[in-house]
Amino acid sequence: MTPISPPPDLKPPGYKSEDTPSSSNAQRQRKLLWGLAALLFALALIVVFVLPEKIQQQDPSPVARVQNEQPQSTVSTTNVAQHDAGLALQAFLRLRAQPALLEAEVWAPDAWSLSVTASELGDEHYGHRRFKDARLAYLAATQHLIQLQSDRPKILLDTLAYAQASLEEGNIVQSIHAFERVLAMQTNHPQAMIGLAQARVREQILGLMEDGRQAQSANRLADAAQAYEKALKLDTSYQSARTELAKVSGQLAHLEYQKAMSGALSALKAGDLNQAGLALKQAAKIEPDTVELQDARQRLQSARQKSALDSLRKQAQEFVSNEQWAEAETQYKKALGIDSQATFASSGLGHAQSRKTLNVQLDHYLEAPERLASDEPLNNARLLLEANVNIPANEPLLASKLSALREAIEVASTPITLVIESDSQTQITIYHVGRLGAFEQKVIQLRPGQYTVTGAREGYRDVRKVISLSPATPQHLSIRCEELI
């Protein structure tokens, strides 16, 4: 960027050119001139303010009297010229006291100097009673102030632009002086106040920026970030510090990402899936959309699926070993919910369900053996037994149930002798067996089970008895109708 030259009248306060051989003499002469100018200015004030008052005490309006009562030709030319010069001086002094020109010698020293020089020349002419020349000099001084007052907004904008450009280029001293000039023009100018605050800490900021760059070159990223953060605390709008901090923060974040990913992959390799999951979550907070992260997540998901299936397989095998078929069925269904193509689960589920059904059927007869007293249940039990002849040796509970059913079928198929005694008058009937008629004693063969025996005789109340036949106890029944109706 081409350095910006200061606009006219924007020399910093205290600016001095290099000394020349005649500089000391010039300075002495300048001091004498300023002293003479101050003396002349005081005399001018006396002439302008004190003398007219004294004259007015004798005559309230001598100029008006001359204009109204006497012909112009009778008025002293010198007095008129002196009066006009005094009016011009008063106009100059009133304008110079305007707030808009406050501290103009600071924010526009060259333009102010032109006005001061002209007014001093007027004072000199006035002191030598060259009133016409004094009036012209005062008018020229006033015109300089009018022009300066008119140029004030532009001077403010130009000075502000110069101050900001100097700050950007690193010309801190010039920038501070320029911002101070703006504030001399407008005490609470927001941009100038901010700019001056920034300029006063810029040198410190530049030092911190250099520290950050050196730390960054040495790969001490944390130190670099700390330096840029300090710079931003001094000036939150300093974009270079913000940019560098963002760059270093990104590098630090990437290092954290790489560390998290390395930990995740190591945990996956070791089979520590919980730790792998935590590490991948940390990596995802930093860089959520990398291909590497997505691949690691898929690997973790596959590992978790395999781990879950292995666990379910193991649990199912334990239930199978204990012949807990309903529980095994549940584990196989869970496995298929994770992976519908899991072969061990699909084949194991069919076996568990068939074994569960078989055990339910066996329990149906073993829990109520009396069901076998009927022909149809007995035949079904025999068919069930025949269908399950070859039982694996690792299913002792099933083998035990089948053996118990075999014994129950054998017991249910072996007739038991029943001796029935009556009075030869009672008609004996056994439900599901048949009518036996009247007799004193009858011996019949019946399968174990529960039977209902009734007796009927005309003129007598019927009798009814329920007996249970089992091989363990000899059976003897006496039945007759004895109660008259």
ZICOR-V211431 format. One record per residue. N is the residue number from 0. SS is DSSP state (a for helix, b for strand, c for the rest). PHI is phi in whole degrees, -180 to 180 (none if undefined). PSI is psi as a letter, one per 20 degrees, with the letter a starting at -180 (999 if undefined). Layout:
{{N:SS:PHI:PSI} {N:SS:PHI:PSI}}
This chain:
{{0:c:none:p} {1:c:-71:p} {2:c:-58:q} {3:c:-88:p} {4:c:-80:q} {5:c:-66:q} {6:c:-68:r} {7:c:-53:q} {8:c:69:j} {9:c:-110:k} {10:c:-79:p} {11:c:-59:q} {12:c:-57:p} {13:c:86:j} {14:c:-65:p} {15:c:-136:p} {16:c:-78:r} {17:c:-66:q} {18:c:-65:q} {19:c:-115:r} {20:c:-57:h} {21:c:-102:j} {22:a:-64:h} {23:a:-67:g} {24:a:-64:g} {25:a:-63:h} {26:a:-65:g} {27:a:-64:g} {28:a:-64:h} {29:a:-64:h} {30:a:-65:g} {31:a:-64:g} {32:a:-64:g} {33:a:-64:h} {34:a:-66:g} {35:a:-64:h} {36:a:-63:g} {37:a:-63:g} {38:a:-64:g} {39:a:-62:h} {40:a:-63:h} {41:a:-66:g} {42:a:-62:h} {43:a:-64:h} {44:a:-63:h} {45:a:-65:g} {46:a:-67:g} {47:a:-76:g} {48:a:-101:g} {49:a:-80:g} {50:a:-60:g} {51:a:-59:h} {52:a:-65:g} {53:a:-63:g} {54:a:-65:g} {55:a:-66:h} {56:a:-63:h} {57:a:-84:h} {58:c:-144:o} {59:c:-54:h} {60:c:-148:m} {61:a:-64:h} {62:a:-66:g} {63:a:-65:h} {64:a:-64:h} {65:a:-66:g} {66:a:-72:h} {67:a:-95:h} {68:a:-106:h} {69:c:-124:q} {70:c:-65:q} {71:a:-61:h} {72:a:-66:h} {73:a:-85:i} {74:c:-78:q} {75:c:-66:p} {76:a:-60:h} {77:a:-66:g} {78:a:-65:h} {79:a:-64:g} {80:a:-62:g} {81:a:-63:g} {82:a:-62:g} {83:a:-65:h} {84:a:-63:h} {85:a:-63:g} {86:a:-63:g} {87:a:-63:h} {88:a:-65:g} {89:a:-62:g} {90:a:-62:g} {91:a:-62:g} {92:a:-67:h} {93:a:-64:g} {94:a:-66:g} {95:a:-64:h} {96:c:-86:j} {97:c:-65:q} {98:a:-58:h} {99:a:-65:h} {100:a:-105:j} {101:c:-63:p} {102:c:58:k} {103:a:-63:h} {104:a:-64:i} {105:a:-88:g} {106:a:-91:i} {107:c:-147:m} {108:a:-61:h} {109:a:-68:g} {110:a:-64:h} {111:a:-64:h} {112:a:-63:h} {113:a:-62:g} {114:a:-65:g} {115:a:-62:g} {116:a:-61:g} {117:a:-65:g} {118:a:-66:h} {119:a:-65:h} {120:a:-64:g} {121:a:-61:g} {122:a:-62:g} {123:a:-64:g} {124:a:-62:g} {125:a:-62:g} {126:a:-64:h} {127:c:-97:j} {128:c:61:k} {129:c:-93:m} {130:a:-69:h} {131:a:-65:g} {132:a:-65:h} {133:a:-62:g} {134:a:-60:g} {135:a:-62:h} {136:a:-66:g} {137:a:-65:h} {138:a:-63:h} {139:a:-64:g} {140:a:-62:g} {141:a:-64:g} {142:a:-63:h} {143:a:-61:g} {144:a:-68:h} {145:a:-61:g} {146:a:-64:h} {147:a:-65:g} {148:a:-64:h} {149:a:-68:h} {150:a:-83:i} {151:a:-53:g} {152:a:-58:g} {153:a:-69:g} {154:a:-61:g} {155:a:-61:g} {156:a:-65:g} {157:a:-65:g} {158:a:-65:g} {159:a:-63:g} {160:a:-62:g} {161:a:-63:g} {162:a:-63:g} {163:a:-67:g} {164:a:-65:g} {165:a:-62:h} {166:a:-64:g} {167:a:-65:h} {168:a:-82:i} {169:c:88:j} {170:c:-84:m} {171:a:-69:g} {172:a:-62:g} {173:a:-60:h} {174:a:-64:g} {175:a:-60:g} {176:a:-62:g} {177:a:-68:g} {178:a:-63:h} {179:a:-65:h} {180:a:-65:g} {181:a:-61:g} {182:a:-69:h} {183:a:-68:h} {184:a:-79:g} {185:c:-140:o} {186:c:-56:g} {187:c:-109:k} {188:c:-65:o} {189:a:-59:g} {190:a:-65:h} {191:a:-69:h} {192:a:-63:g} {193:a:-64:g} {194:a:-62:g} {195:a:-65:g} {196:a:-63:h} {197:a:-67:g} {198:a:-64:h} {199:a:-68:h} {200:a:-107:j} {201:a:-63:h} {202:a:-62:g} {203:a:-65:h} {204:a:-64:g} {205:a:-62:h} {206:a:-65:g} {207:a:-66:h} {208:a:-64:g} {209:a:-66:g} {210:a:-60:g} {211:a:-64:g} {212:a:-65:g} {213:a:-65:g} {214:a:-64:h} {215:a:-66:g} {216:a:-64:h} {217:c:-86:j} {218:c:65:k} {219:c:-95:m} {220:a:-65:h} {221:a:-64:g} {222:a:-66:h} {223:a:-63:g} {224:a:-62:h} {225:a:-65:h} {226:a:-65:g} {227:a:-68:h} {228:a:-65:g} {229:a:-63:h} {230:a:-62:g} {231:a:-68:h} {232:a:-65:h} {233:a:-73:h} {234:c:-148:n} {235:c:-66:i} {236:c:-97:j} {237:c:-75:o} {238:a:-67:h} {239:a:-60:g} {240:a:-65:g} {241:a:-63:g} {242:a:-64:g} {243:a:-66:h} {244:a:-64:g} {245:a:-62:g} {246:a:-64:g} {247:a:-66:h} {248:a:-62:h} {249:a:-64:g} {250:a:-66:g} {251:a:-63:g} {252:a:-63:h} {253:a:-66:h} {254:a:-63:g} {255:a:-65:h} {256:a:-62:g} {257:a:-62:h} {258:a:-64:g} {259:a:-64:g} {260:a:-66:g} {261:a:-62:g} {262:a:-64:h} {263:a:-65:g} {264:a:-67:h} {265:a:-65:g} {266:a:-66:h} {267:a:-62:g} {268:a:-64:h} {269:a:-83:i} {270:c:83:j} {271:c:-87:n} {272:a:-70:h} {273:a:-63:g} {274:a:-65:h} {275:a:-62:g} {276:a:-64:g} {277:a:-64:g} {278:a:-66:h} {279:a:-68:h} {280:a:-63:g} {281:a:-64:g} {282:a:-64:h} {283:a:-66:h} {284:a:-67:h} {285:a:-92:g} {286:c:-135:n} {287:c:-79:i} {288:c:-118:k} {289:c:-80:q} {290:a:-64:h} {291:a:-60:g} {292:a:-66:g} {293:a:-62:g} {294:a:-64:g} {295:a:-65:h} {296:a:-64:g} {297:a:-64:g} {298:a:-64:g} {299:a:-64:g} {300:a:-63:g} {301:a:-64:g} {302:a:-66:g} {303:a:-65:h} {304:a:-65:g} {305:a:-63:g} {306:a:-63:g} {307:a:-65:g} {308:a:-66:g} {309:a:-62:g} {310:a:-65:g} {311:a:-65:h} {312:a:-61:g} {313:a:-64:g} {314:a:-64:g} {315:a:-63:g} {316:a:-63:h} {317:a:-64:g} {318:a:-65:h} {319:a:-64:g} {320:a:-61:h} {321:c:-92:j} {322:c:56:k} {323:c:-99:n} {324:a:-70:h} {325:a:-64:g} {326:a:-68:h} {327:a:-62:g} {328:a:-58:g} {329:a:-62:g} {330:a:-66:h} {331:a:-65:h} {332:a:-65:h} {333:a:-62:g} {334:a:-63:g} {335:a:-68:h} {336:a:-67:h} {337:a:-82:g} {338:c:-142:o} {339:c:-66:i} {340:c:-99:j} {341:c:-67:o} {342:a:-64:g} {343:a:-60:h} {344:a:-76:g} {345:a:-67:g} {346:a:-72:g} {347:a:-65:h} {348:a:-63:g} {349:a:-62:g} {350:a:-66:g} {351:a:-64:g} {352:a:-66:g} {353:a:-67:h} {354:a:-68:h} {355:a:-62:g} {356:a:-64:g} {357:a:-62:g} {358:a:-66:h} {359:a:-64:g} {360:a:-65:g} {361:a:-64:g} {362:a:-63:h} {363:a:-59:g} {364:a:-86:h} {365:a:-72:h} {366:c:-77:i} {367:c:-142:m} {368:a:-59:h} {369:a:-63:i} {370:a:-62:h} {371:a:-74:i} {372:a:-69:h} {373:c:-90:q} {374:a:-65:g} {375:a:-65:g} {376:a:-60:h} {377:a:-65:g} {378:a:-65:g} {379:a:-64:h} {380:a:-66:h} {381:a:-64:g} {382:a:-64:g} {383:a:-62:g} {384:a:-66:g} {385:a:-67:h} {386:a:-76:i} {387:c:-130:l} {388:c:-79:g} {389:c:-92:n} {390:c:-105:p} {391:c:-59:q} {392:c:-68:h} {393:c:-88:j} {394:c:-125:m} {395:a:-65:h} {396:a:-66:g} {397:a:-66:g} {398:a:-62:h} {399:a:-64:g} {400:a:-66:g} {401:a:-65:h} {402:a:-65:g} {403:a:-65:h} {404:a:-67:h} {405:a:-60:g} {406:a:-66:h} {407:a:-64:h} {408:a:-65:g} {409:a:-65:g} {410:a:-65:g} {411:a:-67:h} {412:a:-92:i} {413:c:-93:o} {414:b:-65:q} {415:b:-118:p} {416:b:-78:p} {417:b:-119:p} {418:b:-104:p} {419:b:-114:p} {420:b:-114:q} {421:c:-146:a} {422:c:-115:j} {423:c:65:j} {424:c:-112:i} {425:c:-96:p} {426:b:-88:o} {427:b:-99:p} {428:b:-136:p} {429:b:-115:o} {430:c:-57:p} {431:c:70:j} {432:c:-117:g} {433:b:144:r} {434:b:-82:p} {435:b:-103:i} {436:b:83:a} {437:c:-102:p} {438:c:-167:r} {439:c:-92:h} {440:b:-156:p} {441:b:-144:p} {442:b:-112:p} {443:b:-131:r} {444:b:-108:p} {445:b:-131:q} {446:b:-72:q} {447:c:-53:q} {448:b:152:a} {449:b:-106:p} {450:b:-131:q} {451:b:-110:p} {452:b:-114:p} {453:b:-123:q} {454:b:-128:p} {455:b:-135:p} {456:c:-151:p} {457:c:-64:p} {458:c:88:i} {459:b:-126:q} {460:c:-76:p} {461:c:-64:q} {462:b:-120:q} {463:b:-146:p} {464:b:-135:q} {465:b:-113:p} {466:b:-125:q} {467:b:-116:p} {468:b:-99:p} {469:c:-146:q} {470:c:-67:h} {471:c:-74:h} {472:c:-124:p} {473:c:-61:q} {474:b:-107:p} {475:b:-147:p} {476:b:-133:p} {477:b:-119:p} {478:c:-143:p} {479:c:-160:q} {480:c:-91:p} {481:c:-128:i} {482:c:-100:o} {483:b:-69:q} {484:c:-97:999}}
